[in-house]
Amino acid sequence: MKRKSLIIVIVGVVVLFSIHLFGQKQLKEHYPNMVKEKMSMMFNLSAEQIVTLQTKMMILYLDLSDSQQKSVKAIYLDIAEMRKEKMQELMKKNEKPSVETRYEIANNHIDKLIETKTKLKKILTEEQLDKWVEMQINHNMFSNKPDFSEMN
């Protein structure tokens, strides 16, 4: 009787382990497709549409006043237009960027984030700014970017 229950437990553990591994494999295979779909959708939107969506998300999470909404929208519109131009430049080259180019892009991106945070400090209350930082941290947690959340 003990031997039978031991065999049942072992078979159960093997089955659960197999299901777990199979589920992980499917998620890893499906995730890149989700990222590509999201990127292609965002690439097809105009800068104004992207900014409108970003601003509405900030209104939803941060309860922005009307003057804050206008200021935030102006900041994000500048960023979105610049990002669209840079993406179109890279697409025209139609080649994989070199290590130096990637470094330059990443460095400029971080500089823009710092500049954006500085501008938002002037517009948002401290509580709203804390929520915005938390939103940025959560966004970075689910991407393959390094998490610099300790750098407030």
Contacts in CASP RR format, 6 or more apart in sequence:
PFRMAT RR
TARGET T0000
AUTHOR 0000-0000-0000
METHOD contacts of the structure
MODEL  1
MKRKSLIIVIVGVVVLFSIHLFGQKQLKEHYPNMVKEKMSMMFNLSAEQI
VTLQTKMMILYLDLSDSQQKSVKAIYLDIAEMRKEKMQELMKKNEKPSVE
TRYEIANNHIDKLIETKTKLKKILTEEQLDKWVEMQINHNMFSNKPDFSE
MN
42 50 0 8 1.000
43 87 0 8 1.000
45 53 0 8 1.000
47 77 0 8 1.000
47 80 0 8 1.000
47 81 0 8 1.000
47 83 0 8 1.000
47 84 0 8 1.000
48 77 0 8 1.000
48 80 0 8 1.000
50 76 0 8 1.000
50 80 0 8 1.000
51 73 0 8 1.000
51 76 0 8 1.000
51 77 0 8 1.000
51 80 0 8 1.000
52 73 0 8 1.000
54 76 0 8 1.000
54 80 0 8 1.000
55 64 0 8 1.000
55 69 0 8 1.000
55 72 0 8 1.000
55 73 0 8 1.000
55 76 0 8 1.000
58 64 0 8 1.000
58 72 0 8 1.000
58 132 0 8 1.000
59 69 0 8 1.000
61 131 0 8 1.000
61 135 0 8 1.000
62 124 0 8 1.000
62 128 0 8 1.000
62 131 0 8 1.000
62 132 0 8 1.000
63 128 0 8 1.000
64 72 0 8 1.000
64 124 0 8 1.000
64 128 0 8 1.000
68 123 0 8 1.000
68 124 0 8 1.000
68 128 0 8 1.000
71 123 0 8 1.000
72 120 0 8 1.000
72 123 0 8 1.000
75 116 0 8 1.000
75 119 0 8 1.000
75 120 0 8 1.000
75 123 0 8 1.000
79 112 0 8 1.000
79 116 0 8 1.000
82 112 0 8 1.000
86 105 0 8 1.000
90 97 0 8 1.000
97 105 0 8 1.000
113 136 0 8 1.000
117 133 0 8 1.000
120 129 0 8 1.000
120 132 0 8 1.000
121 129 0 8 1.000
124 132 0 8 1.000
133 149 0 8 1.000
133 152 0 8 1.000
136 149 0 8 1.000
137 147 0 8 1.000
137 149 0 8 1.000
140 146 0 8 1.000
140 147 0 8 1.000
140 148 0 8 1.000
140 149 0 8 1.000
141 147 0 8 1.000
END
